[in-house]
Amino acid sequence: MLIYNVTINIDESVADEWVQWMKKVHMPEVVATGCFLESRLCRVFGEEQGGRTYAAQYTCKNITDFDRYQREFASALQADALKRYDGKFAAFRTLMEIV
Protein backbone atom coordinates (compact mmCIF):
# COMPACT_ATOMS: atom_id res chain seq x y z
CA MET A 1 0.00 0.00 0.00
CA LEU A 2 1.16 3.52 -0.79
CA ILE A 3 0.27 6.95 0.52
CA TYR A 4 0.41 9.89 -1.84
CA ASN A 5 0.89 12.90 0.44
CA VAL A 6 0.41 16.47 -0.73
CA THR A 7 1.54 19.04 1.85
CA ILE A 8 -0.05 22.43 1.26
CA ASN A 9 0.46 25.79 2.91
CA ILE A 10 -2.61 27.88 2.15
CA ASP A 11 -3.03 31.62 2.73
CA GLU A 12 -5.07 32.41 5.84
CA SER A 13 -7.45 34.61 3.81
CA VAL A 14 -8.80 31.61 1.85
CA ALA A 15 -8.00 28.73 4.20
CA ASP A 16 -11.55 27.99 5.42
CA GLU A 17 -12.98 28.10 1.89
CA TRP A 18 -10.12 25.93 0.61
CA VAL A 19 -10.69 23.29 3.30
CA GLN A 20 -14.35 23.01 2.32
CA TRP A 21 -13.45 22.80 -1.39
CA MET A 22 -10.85 20.11 -0.67
CA LYS A 23 -13.24 18.01 1.41
CA LYS A 24 -16.36 18.38 -0.74
CA VAL A 25 -14.96 18.70 -4.27
CA HIS A 26 -11.27 18.09 -4.91
CA MET A 27 -10.52 15.07 -2.74
CA PRO A 28 -13.68 13.20 -3.83
CA GLU A 29 -12.70 13.89 -7.46
CA VAL A 30 -9.23 12.43 -6.87
CA VAL A 31 -10.69 9.27 -5.28
CA ALA A 32 -13.29 9.03 -8.08
CA THR A 33 -10.47 8.46 -10.58
CA GLY A 34 -10.41 4.89 -9.26
CA CYS A 35 -6.69 5.12 -8.53
CA PHE A 36 -7.07 5.59 -4.77
CA LEU A 37 -8.95 3.74 -2.06
CA GLU A 38 -9.46 6.59 0.40
CA SER A 39 -8.38 10.09 1.34
CA ARG A 40 -7.99 12.22 4.42
CA LEU A 41 -7.09 15.82 5.17
CA CYS A 42 -4.86 16.51 8.16
CA ARG A 43 -3.86 19.82 9.74
CA VAL A 44 -0.11 20.12 10.25
CA PHE A 45 0.91 21.90 13.43
CA GLY A 46 4.24 23.59 13.89
CA GLU A 47 6.00 26.87 13.40
CA GLU A 48 4.21 28.33 10.43
CA GLN A 49 5.53 31.37 8.61
CA GLY A 50 2.05 32.48 7.58
CA GLY A 51 -0.97 30.63 6.33
CA ARG A 52 -2.05 27.19 7.48
CA THR A 53 -0.45 23.90 6.57
CA TYR A 54 -2.35 20.73 5.70
CA ALA A 55 -1.50 17.25 4.43
CA ALA A 56 -3.90 15.71 1.92
CA GLN A 57 -3.31 11.96 1.92
CA TYR A 58 -4.53 9.44 -0.62
CA THR A 59 -4.06 5.67 -0.21
CA CYS A 60 -3.55 3.42 -3.22
CA LYS A 61 -2.93 -0.30 -3.65
CA ASN A 62 0.20 -0.16 -5.77
CA ILE A 63 2.54 1.87 -7.93
CA THR A 64 0.58 0.93 -11.06
CA ASP A 65 -2.50 2.76 -9.77
CA PHE A 66 -0.40 5.76 -8.74
CA ASP A 67 1.33 5.91 -12.13
CA ARG A 68 -2.05 5.80 -13.88
CA TYR A 69 -3.23 8.73 -11.74
CA GLN A 70 -0.12 10.71 -12.67
CA ARG A 71 -0.49 9.93 -16.38
CA GLU A 72 -4.23 10.35 -16.81
CA PHE A 73 -5.59 12.66 -14.11
CA ALA A 74 -3.04 14.64 -12.08
CA SER A 75 -2.47 17.52 -14.50
CA ALA A 76 -6.14 18.43 -14.88
CA LEU A 77 -6.92 18.15 -11.16
CA GLN A 78 -3.86 20.18 -10.19
CA ALA A 79 -4.71 22.81 -12.82
CA ASP A 80 -8.15 23.27 -11.24
CA ALA A 81 -6.55 23.96 -7.84
CA LEU A 82 -4.11 26.39 -9.43
CA LYS A 83 -6.91 28.23 -11.24
CA ARG A 84 -8.90 28.63 -8.02
CA TYR A 85 -6.07 29.50 -5.63
CA ASP A 86 -3.21 30.79 -7.77
CA GLY A 87 -0.69 32.68 -5.65
CA LYS A 88 -2.42 31.62 -2.43
CA PHE A 89 -0.68 28.29 -1.77
CA ALA A 90 2.52 26.31 -2.00
CA ALA A 91 2.54 22.52 -2.25
CA PHE A 92 4.97 19.64 -2.33
CA ARG A 93 4.24 16.01 -2.98
CA THR A 94 5.70 12.77 -1.61
CA LEU A 95 4.94 9.12 -2.22
CA MET A 96 5.36 6.82 0.77
CA GLU A 97 5.10 3.07 1.24
CA ILE A 98 3.28 1.70 4.26
CA VAL A 99 5.65 -0.77 5.94
One Martini backbone bead per residue (centre of mass of N, CA, C, O) as a GRO file, in nm:
protein
   99
    1MET     BB    1   0.100   0.034   0.018
    2LEU     BB    2   0.015   0.377  -0.053
    3ILE     BB    3   0.112   0.726   0.000
    4TYR     BB    4  -0.022   1.027  -0.109
    5ASN     BB    5   0.140   1.335  -0.034
    6VAL     BB    6   0.002   1.667   0.021
    7THR     BB    7   0.162   1.962   0.098
    8ILE     BB    8  -0.008   2.259   0.229
    9ASN     BB    9   0.011   2.612   0.198
   10ILE     BB   10  -0.240   2.837   0.306
   11ASP     BB   11  -0.394   3.114   0.299
   12GLU     BB   12  -0.579   3.258   0.542
   13SER     BB   13  -0.799   3.405   0.353
   14VAL     BB   14  -0.876   3.085   0.219
   15ALA     BB   15  -0.877   2.835   0.410
   16ASP     BB   16  -1.175   2.760   0.466
   17GLU     BB   17  -1.263   2.732   0.172
   18TRP     BB   18  -1.050   2.520   0.091
   19VAL     BB   19  -1.134   2.295   0.281
   20GLN     BB   20  -1.415   2.257   0.160
   21TRP     BB   21  -1.320   2.196  -0.130
   22MET     BB   22  -1.151   1.951  -0.064
   23LYS     BB   23  -1.378   1.776   0.080
   24LYS     BB   24  -1.619   1.816  -0.152
   25VAL     BB   25  -1.434   1.801  -0.428
   26HIS     BB   26  -1.133   1.722  -0.480
   27MET     BB   27  -1.098   1.454  -0.324
   28PRO     BB   28  -1.334   1.302  -0.460
   29GLU     BB   29  -1.212   1.324  -0.745
   30VAL     BB   30  -0.958   1.162  -0.694
   31VAL     BB   31  -1.101   0.898  -0.603
   32ALA     BB   32  -1.284   0.874  -0.870
   33THR     BB   33  -1.050   0.761  -1.057
   34GLY     BB   34  -0.963   0.469  -0.910
   35CYS     BB   35  -0.660   0.499  -0.771
   36PHE     BB   36  -0.807   0.525  -0.491
   37LEU     BB   37  -0.941   0.436  -0.170
   38GLU     BB   38  -0.854   0.701   0.002
   39SER     BB   39  -0.902   0.995   0.219
   40ARG     BB   40  -0.723   1.275   0.388
   41LEU     BB   41  -0.729   1.558   0.616
   42CYS     BB   42  -0.452   1.735   0.761
   43ARG     BB   43  -0.325   1.909   1.020
   44VAL     BB   44  -0.037   2.108   1.054
   45PHE     BB   45   0.183   2.145   1.316
   46GLY     BB   46   0.370   2.452   1.381
   47GLU     BB   47   0.601   2.665   1.243
   48GLU     BB   48   0.450   2.922   1.091
   49GLN     BB   49   0.492   3.170   0.811
   50GLY     BB   50   0.206   3.147   0.727
   51GLY     BB   51  -0.070   3.028   0.730
   52ARG     BB   52  -0.172   2.694   0.649
   53THR     BB   53  -0.117   2.346   0.720
   54TYR     BB   54  -0.151   2.056   0.504
   55ALA     BB   55  -0.250   1.701   0.458
   56ALA     BB   56  -0.301   1.519   0.172
   57GLN     BB   57  -0.432   1.182   0.168
   58TYR     BB   58  -0.362   0.894  -0.046
   59THR     BB   59  -0.470   0.562  -0.105
   60CYS     BB   60  -0.290   0.287  -0.256
   61LYS     BB   61  -0.208  -0.028  -0.374
   62ASN     BB   62  -0.009   0.080  -0.615
   63ILE     BB   63   0.203   0.198  -0.861
   64THR     BB   64   0.010   0.166  -1.097
   65ASP     BB   65  -0.212   0.354  -0.992
   66PHE     BB   66  -0.036   0.603  -0.958
   67ASP     BB   67   0.064   0.626  -1.251
   68ARG     BB   68  -0.217   0.665  -1.372
   69TYR     BB   69  -0.279   0.926  -1.230
   70GLN     BB   70  -0.045   1.090  -1.346
   71ARG     BB   71  -0.116   1.046  -1.651
   72GLU     BB   72  -0.455   1.104  -1.650
   73PHE     BB   73  -0.519   1.335  -1.389
   74ALA     BB   74  -0.329   1.540  -1.241
   75SER     BB   75  -0.317   1.793  -1.421
   76ALA     BB   76  -0.619   1.876  -1.408
   77LEU     BB   77  -0.650   1.888  -1.096
   78GLN     BB   78  -0.418   2.093  -1.048
   79ALA     BB   79  -0.530   2.320  -1.231
   80ASP     BB   80  -0.780   2.381  -1.064
   81ALA     BB   81  -0.631   2.476  -0.810
   82LEU     BB   82  -0.471   2.702  -0.949
   83LYS     BB   83  -0.713   2.867  -1.051
   84ARG     BB   84  -0.840   2.921  -0.763
   85TYR     BB   85  -0.527   2.958  -0.589
   86ASP     BB   86  -0.344   3.154  -0.709
   87GLY     BB   87  -0.090   3.262  -0.486
   88LYS     BB   88  -0.213   3.093  -0.207
   89PHE     BB   89   0.002   2.851  -0.255
   90ALA     BB   90   0.194   2.564  -0.138
   91ALA     BB   91   0.346   2.259  -0.277
   92PHE     BB   92   0.418   1.911  -0.183
   93ARG     BB   93   0.527   1.583  -0.292
   94THR     BB   94   0.469   1.240  -0.170
   95LEU     BB   95   0.581   0.898  -0.165
   96MET     BB   96   0.458   0.624   0.035
   97GLU     BB   97   0.529   0.336   0.223
   98ILE     BB   98   0.375   0.087   0.382
   99VAL     BB   99   0.536  -0.109   0.665
   0.00000   0.00000   0.00000
